[in-house]
Amino acid sequence: MFLIKQWLTWKYSDGTSMTDHLNNFQRIMNKLSTMSIKFDEEIQGLLLLGSLPDSWKILITSLSSCAPDGVISMDLAKSSVSNEEMRRKSQVHHLIQIFWFLSIGGEATVMLRKI
């Protein structure tokens, strides 16, 4: 019972590693599987998406409306959240470059044209 509760209440926190979250999520699921408790791929995918905070709502909504046959498998959910994490990290890196440029005396109008 403890593992099921842990799996159902497992939540991702923004700013932490999505890879770690996915690995821990999978670890719990593997333990449940050894106890002959199995969930189909679609339920696993939905539970993974349900573990994301509100800041991921746009991805979840987009994925839900664009999923093939309305089915969000675990593999689709994993790849989507991993891609979103990379996109977010890239976006943060780009903003850091802008702030660095501005901090050394760059003009905002030059940077706005590059964005």
C-alpha positions, 0 to 999 in steps of 0.5 A: 500500500505504501508504494502505491501511495508514494507513486500516486503522490509523487510530484515533480518540483520545478527546477529539479532534474526531470531525469531524476523524477522519471527514474524515481517514478520508474523505480516505484513502478518496477517495485510495484511490478515485482508485487504483481501490481501492473498498470497499463501504459496509458495509465502510467503516462497519465499518472506521470503527467499528473505528477507535474505542477501547474507550470506544465499545464500548457504541455499537458493540455497540448499533449492531451489534445494532440495525442494519437487516438487520444492515447498518451502512452508512458513513452509519449509522456516521458519523451514529451516531458524530457523535451520540454525540460530541454526547451525550458533549460535552453530558454533560461540559458538564452535569458542568462546570455541576454542579461550578461550582454546587458550587464556589460553595457549592451543596448536592449534594442540590439538584443531585442532584434536578435531574439 
